[in-house]
Amino acid sequence: MKLLAISPFLDVRFVPLVLLVMGLSTPGQAEITSLDSVNIDDVLNKAGVSIVNFYADWCRFSQMLHPIFEESSNIVREEFPETTQVVFARVDCDQHSDIAQRYRITKYPTLKLFRNGMMMKREYRGQRSVVAIADFIRQQQVDPVKEMKSMEEVNTLDRSKRNIIAYFEKRDSDNYHTFEKVSNILRDDCIFLAAFGAVSEAERFSGDNVIYKPAGESVPDMVYLGSLSNFDLSYAWAQDKCVPLVREITFENGEELTEEGIPFLILFHVKEDPESLEKFQHEVARQLISEKGSINFLHADCEKFRHPLLHIQKTPADCPVIAIDSFRHMYVYPDFKDINIPGKLRQFVLDLHSGKLHREFHHGPDPTDSTPGQEETGEEVASSPPESSFQKLAPSETRYTILNRDRDEL
């Protein structure tokens, strides 16, 4: 190993500076908390923001990330010294496979973001450098609530986005602290605004008040009627408003949606066909609202996702097409025109949960099945390992082979 030779003529007062410039200074002890099944809930629940490195010692990329993650922790700790404000933590997934399974870790290393113990949908996907990770944490510390200084600001809102506006008597209150906590979790899904004191007085005729302004100029406002200090109620209401029932899957969010760990019910449609999307949204809300949480309702652009369509022997010319991606197989809804038959779309999803679609793929239709309208339950095409067909198997560094190919051909 080469050692630094320091000239005897060099003033020793400048040695630390020389070491720093040459990048040879010894970093401070990184405060990385090792998580296990005993302490994980306690550590994460007490932290405002936690970034957790899920790693495996045998993984070369995990080994490369360790010193970067530690130095990022040092930088962030200097800026945010309060120990529960930001926590850097790690989980050895070989030693704690139960934790890896709990958080659906499928590749190493994975950096997950938590707020007050709740795992965020969007994990860290930025550059794996000291500066980039530190910047990401700084962004998480930015207050997501914009304070309104005048009620005139309501008239200048961007109505193409979802807005939640709160009117409080004072900032230092349980009601506002709950609102702030909810806004931190849903900061990527809604715009949050608040007015206080005299500015908000006209909207507080019956006490503190929170309203939701949906996207669109002519859509009516919705008022929150629950307890403003109850986090669970407030969060459930805001999540329902901020996260649409039917979301679009894109190149940018495909892997994030897959990592939510529940199957996809997807409408493939062309952009020039809004009517099919409206029908799908209506029927999902009418037939499948009780299934929210057990399956993701999505829509996808046929042209952009030509390759996933090929997995079900379809082309954009066949759209609109409805399919289920179970992460093992894909099943095709028999005929889009039947979507408004009462209970038909719901039965398709129930057949997934019961295992009927899977059984019939391997063993053929059940000859004793006489359920009306269920003679054809959908096709299942070529089997694959448990990953979404939107990201067919590849090493963790190149999981988006199909999506990248689609993008290149556009």
C-alpha positions as CSV (number, residue, x, y, z in Angstrom):
1,M,0.0,0.0,0.0
2,K,1.3,3.4,-0.9
3,L,1.7,5.8,2.0
4,L,1.6,9.6,1.8
5,A,5.1,11.0,2.2
6,I,5.0,14.4,3.9
7,S,7.9,16.7,3.3
8,P,9.9,17.7,6.5
9,F,9.7,21.3,5.3
10,L,5.9,21.3,5.3
11,D,4.4,23.3,8.1
12,V,2.5,20.8,10.2
13,R,-0.3,23.3,10.6
14,F,-1.2,22.6,7.0
15,V,-1.1,18.8,7.1
16,P,-4.8,18.5,7.8
17,L,-5.6,20.8,4.9
18,V,-3.3,18.8,2.6
19,L,-5.0,15.5,3.6
20,L,-8.4,17.0,3.0
21,V,-7.6,18.3,-0.4
22,M,-6.1,15.0,-1.4
23,G,-9.1,13.1,-0.2
24,L,-7.2,11.2,2.4
25,S,-8.7,12.6,5.6
26,T,-10.3,10.0,7.8
27,P,-14.1,10.4,7.8
28,G,-16.0,10.7,11.0
29,Q,-17.7,7.7,12.4
30,A,-20.9,7.1,10.4
31,E,-24.1,6.8,12.4
32,I,-25.7,3.9,10.6
33,T,-28.2,2.0,12.6
34,S,-28.3,-1.8,12.0
35,L,-31.9,-2.9,12.0
36,D,-33.2,-6.3,13.1
37,S,-36.6,-7.8,14.0
38,V,-36.3,-6.5,17.6
39,N,-35.5,-2.8,17.0
40,I,-36.8,-2.0,13.5
41,D,-40.3,-0.8,14.4
42,D,-39.1,1.3,17.3
43,V,-36.3,3.0,15.3
44,L,-38.4,3.7,12.2
45,N,-41.5,4.9,14.2
46,K,-39.5,7.4,16.1
47,A,-37.8,8.9,13.1
48,G,-39.3,11.7,11.0
49,V,-37.4,10.4,7.9
50,S,-35.4,7.2,7.6
51,I,-33.5,6.0,4.6
52,V,-32.7,2.2,4.9
53,N,-30.1,0.3,2.9
54,F,-31.3,-3.2,2.3
55,Y,-28.1,-5.1,1.3
56,A,-26.4,-8.5,0.9
57,D,-22.8,-8.9,1.8
58,W,-22.1,-11.1,-1.2
59,C,-23.4,-8.4,-3.6
60,R,-20.7,-6.4,-5.3
61,F,-23.0,-3.4,-5.7
62,S,-23.9,-3.5,-2.0
63,Q,-20.2,-3.5,-1.1
64,M,-19.7,-0.4,-3.3
65,L,-22.6,1.5,-1.7
66,H,-21.5,1.0,1.9
67,P,-18.8,3.8,2.1
68,I,-21.0,6.1,0.0
69,F,-24.0,5.6,2.3
70,E,-21.8,6.2,5.4
71,E,-20.3,9.4,4.1
72,S,-23.8,10.7,3.1
73,S,-24.9,10.0,6.7
74,N,-22.0,12.1,8.0
75,I,-22.9,15.0,5.8
76,V,-26.7,14.9,6.6
77,R,-26.0,14.5,10.4
78,E,-24.0,17.8,10.4
79,E,-27.0,19.6,8.8
80,F,-29.7,17.8,10.8
81,P,-28.2,16.9,14.2
82,E,-31.4,15.9,15.8
83,T,-31.1,12.2,16.0
84,T,-34.7,11.4,15.3
85,Q,-35.1,13.9,12.5
86,V,-33.2,11.8,10.0
87,V,-32.0,8.2,10.5
88,F,-29.7,6.3,8.2
89,A,-30.1,2.6,8.7
90,R,-29.3,-0.8,7.1
91,V,-30.6,-4.3,7.0
92,D,-28.5,-7.4,6.2
93,C,-31.1,-9.3,4.1
94,D,-29.2,-12.6,4.4
95,Q,-29.3,-12.4,8.2
96,H,-32.9,-10.9,8.3
97,S,-34.7,-12.5,5.4
98,D,-38.0,-11.9,7.3
99,I,-37.5,-8.2,7.1
100,A,-36.5,-8.4,3.4
101,Q,-39.7,-10.3,2.7
102,R,-41.8,-7.9,4.8
103,Y,-40.7,-5.0,2.6
104,R,-40.7,-7.0,-0.6
105,I,-37.0,-6.6,-1.3
106,T,-36.1,-8.3,-4.6
107,K,-32.8,-6.7,-5.5
108,Y,-29.7,-5.5,-3.8
109,P,-28.9,-2.9,-2.7
110,T,-32.3,-1.2,-2.3
111,L,-32.7,2.1,-0.6
112,K,-36.2,2.6,0.9
113,L,-37.6,5.8,2.4
114,F,-39.7,5.8,5.5
115,R,-41.7,8.6,7.3
116,N,-42.7,8.0,10.9
117,G,-42.3,4.3,10.3
118,M,-44.4,4.2,7.1
119,M,-42.7,3.0,4.0
120,M,-43.1,5.4,1.1
121,K,-44.1,4.0,-2.3
122,R,-41.2,5.7,-4.1
123,E,-37.8,4.3,-3.1
124,Y,-34.6,6.1,-3.9
125,R,-33.6,5.6,-7.5
126,G,-31.1,8.4,-8.0
127,Q,-27.4,8.3,-8.5
128,R,-25.5,6.3,-5.9
129,S,-23.1,9.1,-4.9
130,V,-22.5,10.9,-1.6
131,V,-23.8,14.2,-3.0
132,A,-26.9,12.8,-4.7
133,I,-28.1,10.8,-1.6
134,A,-27.5,13.8,0.7
135,D,-29.4,16.1,-1.7
136,F,-32.3,13.6,-1.7
137,I,-32.5,13.7,2.1
138,R,-32.4,17.5,2.0
139,Q,-35.4,17.5,-0.4
140,Q,-37.3,15.3,2.0
141,Q,-36.8,18.0,4.7
142,V,-38.5,20.7,2.6
143,D,-41.9,21.7,4.1
144,P,-44.5,20.3,1.7
145,V,-47.2,22.7,3.0
146,K,-47.2,26.1,1.3
147,E,-48.6,28.9,3.5
148,M,-51.1,31.1,1.9
149,K,-50.7,34.8,2.8
150,S,-54.0,35.8,1.1
151,M,-57.2,34.1,0.1
152,E,-56.6,35.5,-3.4
153,E,-54.1,32.7,-3.8
154,V,-57.0,30.2,-4.0
155,N,-58.0,31.8,-7.3
156,T,-54.5,31.2,-8.8
157,L,-54.2,27.5,-8.0
158,D,-53.1,25.1,-10.7
159,R,-56.4,23.3,-11.3
160,S,-54.7,20.6,-13.4
161,K,-53.4,19.2,-10.1
162,R,-55.0,17.9,-7.0
163,N,-55.0,20.4,-4.1
164,I,-55.8,20.1,-0.5
165,I,-56.3,23.3,1.4
166,A,-56.5,23.7,5.2
167,Y,-57.7,26.6,7.2
168,F,-56.4,26.7,10.8
169,E,-56.7,29.2,13.7
170,K,-53.1,28.6,14.6
171,R,-50.1,26.7,13.4
172,D,-49.1,25.3,16.8
173,S,-52.1,22.9,17.1
174,D,-52.8,19.2,17.1
175,N,-54.9,19.7,14.0
176,Y,-52.1,21.3,12.0
177,H,-49.5,18.8,13.2
178,T,-51.7,16.0,11.9
179,F,-52.2,17.8,8.6
180,E,-48.4,18.3,8.3
181,K,-47.7,14.6,8.9
182,V,-50.3,13.6,6.2
183,S,-48.8,16.1,3.7
184,N,-45.3,14.8,4.3
185,I,-46.4,11.3,3.3
186,L,-48.5,12.3,0.3
187,R,-46.3,15.2,-0.9
188,D,-45.8,13.5,-4.3
189,D,-49.5,13.0,-4.9
190,C,-51.1,16.3,-4.0
191,I,-50.4,20.0,-3.5
192,F,-50.9,21.0,0.2
193,L,-51.7,24.5,1.2
194,A,-52.6,26.1,4.6
195,A,-53.8,29.5,5.8
196,F,-53.7,30.6,9.5
197,G,-55.3,33.2,11.8
198,A,-57.0,36.2,10.2
199,V,-56.2,35.0,6.7
200,S,-58.2,31.8,7.2
201,E,-61.0,33.3,9.4
202,A,-63.7,33.5,6.7
203,E,-63.3,29.7,6.1
204,R,-63.4,28.8,9.8
205,F,-67.0,29.6,10.6
206,S,-67.4,26.2,12.3
207,G,-63.8,25.7,13.3
208,D,-60.6,24.5,11.5
209,N,-61.4,23.2,8.1
210,V,-59.8,21.1,5.3
211,I,-61.1,20.9,1.7
212,Y,-60.0,19.0,-1.4
213,K,-60.1,20.7,-4.8
214,P,-59.9,18.0,-7.5
215,A,-58.2,18.5,-10.8
216,G,-60.5,20.3,-13.2
217,E,-62.1,23.7,-13.2
218,S,-65.7,22.5,-12.9
219,V,-65.3,19.7,-10.4
220,P,-66.9,20.6,-7.0
221,D,-64.8,20.8,-3.8
222,M,-65.0,18.1,-1.1
223,V,-64.9,18.8,2.6
224,Y,-63.2,16.6,5.2
225,L,-65.8,15.8,7.9
226,G,-63.7,13.6,10.2
227,S,-61.5,14.5,13.2
228,L,-58.7,16.8,12.1
229,S,-56.4,15.5,14.9
230,N,-57.0,11.8,14.0
231,F,-54.1,10.8,11.8
232,D,-55.6,7.5,10.6
233,L,-58.8,9.1,9.5
234,S,-57.1,12.2,8.0
235,Y,-54.6,10.1,6.1
236,A,-57.2,7.6,4.7
237,W,-59.3,10.6,3.4
238,A,-56.4,12.4,1.9
239,Q,-55.0,9.2,0.3
240,D,-58.3,8.4,-1.3
241,K,-58.4,11.9,-2.8
242,C,-54.7,12.2,-3.8
243,V,-54.1,8.7,-5.3
244,P,-56.5,8.0,-8.2
245,L,-58.3,4.7,-8.2
246,V,-57.1,4.0,-11.7
247,R,-53.5,5.1,-12.3
248,E,-51.4,5.2,-15.4
249,I,-48.4,2.9,-15.7
250,T,-45.4,4.5,-17.4
251,F,-41.7,3.8,-18.0
252,E,-41.0,6.0,-15.0
253,N,-43.3,4.3,-12.4
254,G,-43.5,0.8,-13.7
255,E,-41.0,-0.7,-11.2
256,E,-42.4,1.3,-8.3
257,L,-45.9,-0.1,-9.0
258,T,-44.6,-3.6,-9.2
259,E,-42.9,-3.2,-5.9
260,E,-46.2,-2.5,-4.2
261,G,-46.5,-6.3,-4.4
262,I,-50.1,-6.7,-5.6
263,P,-51.3,-7.8,-9.1
264,F,-52.2,-5.5,-11.9
265,L,-55.6,-5.1,-13.6
266,I,-54.6,-3.2,-16.7
267,L,-56.5,-1.5,-19.5
268,F,-54.4,-1.2,-22.6
269,H,-55.8,1.6,-24.7
270,V,-54.8,4.1,-27.3
271,K,-54.4,7.8,-26.3
272,E,-57.0,8.8,-28.8
273,D,-59.7,6.6,-27.1
274,P,-60.7,8.4,-23.9
275,E,-64.1,6.7,-24.0
276,S,-62.6,3.3,-23.2
277,L,-60.7,4.7,-20.3
278,E,-63.8,6.4,-18.9
279,K,-65.8,3.1,-19.1
280,F,-63.0,1.2,-17.4
281,Q,-62.8,3.8,-14.6
282,H,-66.5,3.8,-14.1
283,E,-66.7,0.0,-13.9
284,V,-63.8,-0.3,-11.6
285,A,-65.4,2.2,-9.3
286,R,-68.8,0.4,-9.6
287,Q,-67.7,-3.2,-9.4
288,L,-64.3,-3.3,-7.7
289,I,-64.0,-0.6,-5.1
290,S,-63.9,-3.3,-2.4
291,E,-60.9,-4.9,-4.1
292,K,-58.7,-1.8,-3.7
293,G,-55.7,-2.9,-1.8
294,S,-55.7,-6.4,-3.3
295,I,-55.1,-5.4,-6.9
296,N,-53.8,-2.3,-8.7
297,F,-56.1,-0.7,-11.2
298,L,-54.0,0.7,-14.1
299,H,-54.2,1.9,-17.7
300,A,-51.4,1.8,-20.2
301,D,-50.7,3.3,-23.6
302,C,-50.9,0.5,-26.2
303,E,-48.3,2.1,-28.5
304,K,-45.8,2.6,-25.8
305,F,-46.3,-0.9,-24.3
306,R,-46.3,-3.0,-27.4
307,H,-44.0,-5.6,-26.0
308,P,-46.1,-6.4,-22.9
309,L,-49.0,-6.8,-25.3
310,L,-47.1,-9.4,-27.3
311,H,-46.9,-11.5,-24.1
312,I,-50.7,-11.9,-24.5
313,Q,-50.6,-12.3,-28.3
314,K,-52.1,-8.8,-28.8
315,T,-51.1,-5.7,-30.8
316,P,-52.2,-2.1,-30.5
317,A,-54.8,-2.9,-33.2
318,D,-56.6,-5.1,-30.7
319,C,-57.0,-2.3,-28.1
320,P,-58.8,-1.7,-25.9
321,V,-57.7,-4.9,-24.0
322,I,-58.0,-5.7,-20.4
323,A,-55.6,-8.1,-18.7
324,I,-54.4,-9.2,-15.3
325,D,-50.7,-9.4,-14.6
326,S,-50.2,-11.7,-11.6
327,F,-46.4,-11.4,-11.8
328,R,-46.4,-15.1,-12.7
329,H,-48.7,-15.1,-15.7
330,M,-50.9,-12.8,-17.7
331,Y,-54.6,-13.4,-18.2
332,V,-56.8,-11.7,-20.8
333,Y,-60.4,-10.5,-20.1
334,P,-62.5,-12.2,-22.8
335,D,-64.1,-9.2,-24.5
336,F,-63.9,-5.5,-23.6
337,K,-67.5,-5.0,-24.8
338,D,-68.6,-7.1,-21.8
339,I,-67.1,-4.7,-19.3
340,N,-70.5,-3.2,-18.4
341,I,-72.2,-6.5,-17.7
342,P,-73.0,-6.4,-14.0
343,G,-70.4,-8.4,-12.0
344,K,-68.4,-9.6,-15.0
345,L,-65.2,-7.6,-14.4
346,R,-65.5,-8.3,-10.6
347,Q,-65.8,-12.1,-11.3
348,F,-62.6,-11.9,-13.4
349,V,-60.7,-10.5,-10.5
350,L,-62.3,-12.9,-8.0
351,D,-61.2,-15.8,-10.3
352,L,-57.7,-14.6,-9.9
353,H,-57.8,-14.5,-6.1
354,S,-59.5,-17.9,-5.9
355,G,-56.8,-19.5,-8.1
356,K,-59.3,-20.4,-10.9
357,L,-57.5,-18.5,-13.6
358,H,-54.2,-20.2,-12.6
359,R,-55.8,-23.7,-12.5
360,E,-57.5,-23.3,-15.8
361,F,-54.3,-22.2,-17.5
362,H,-52.5,-25.4,-16.3
363,H,-55.4,-27.9,-16.5
364,G,-58.0,-26.3,-18.9
365,P,-61.5,-25.2,-18.2
366,D,-63.4,-26.9,-15.5
367,P,-66.1,-29.0,-17.3
368,T,-68.4,-28.9,-14.2
369,D,-68.3,-25.1,-14.1
370,S,-71.7,-23.8,-15.1
371,T,-71.5,-20.3,-13.7
372,P,-73.5,-18.0,-16.1
373,G,-71.3,-16.0,-18.3
374,Q,-68.2,-17.6,-17.0
375,E,-67.5,-20.3,-19.7
376,E,-64.6,-18.2,-20.8
377,T,-62.7,-16.8,-17.8
378,G,-59.7,-15.3,-19.7
379,E,-56.6,-16.6,-21.4
380,E,-53.3,-17.0,-19.6
381,V,-50.2,-16.9,-21.7
382,A,-46.6,-17.9,-21.4
383,S,-45.6,-18.5,-17.8
384,S,-42.9,-16.4,-16.2
385,P,-41.1,-16.1,-12.8
386,P,-42.8,-13.8,-10.2
387,E,-42.1,-10.4,-11.8
388,S,-44.5,-8.2,-13.7
389,S,-44.5,-8.6,-17.5
390,F,-43.6,-4.9,-17.6
391,Q,-40.2,-5.8,-16.4
392,K,-39.4,-9.3,-17.6
393,L,-36.4,-11.0,-16.0
394,A,-33.1,-9.3,-16.2
395,P,-30.3,-8.6,-13.6
396,S,-31.2,-5.9,-11.1
397,E,-29.1,-3.4,-12.9
398,T,-31.1,-3.9,-16.2
399,R,-34.6,-4.8,-15.1
400,Y,-36.2,-2.5,-17.7
401,T,-34.9,-4.3,-20.8
402,I,-38.4,-4.5,-22.4
403,L,-39.3,-0.9,-21.4
404,N,-36.0,0.5,-22.7
405,R,-36.4,-1.3,-26.0
406,D,-39.9,0.1,-26.3
407,R,-38.6,3.6,-25.6
408,D,-35.8,3.2,-28.2
409,E,-38.3,2.3,-30.9
410,L,-40.6,5.2,-30.3
